[in-house]
Amino acid sequence: MDESTIRRLLAVAGVLAAIAHAVAPRALLSAARWGYATVLRVEFEPTAASIRRVRLLAVPNLLAAVYLWLSADDST
């Protein structure tokens, strides 16, 4: 697989991650809560602020995806 294809695949993954962060922050926080409890053995209780922060993470994910998509043209 060439570098351009890899960048485009990563861009698509970034868009999907951005959508997940924007649409399903509670599901992501639930997964994080499970991971913290299982792996780290610590208690994590998400708050309304946590939900807002997870949603905000959609922005850098989307920006990174756009950058990767546009830079794929440069790598050919």
Secondary structure, 3 states (H helix, E strand, C coil): CCHHHHHHHHHHHHHHHHHHHHHCHHHHHHHHHHHHHHHHCCCCCCCHHHHHHHHHCHHHHHHHHHHHHHHHHHCC
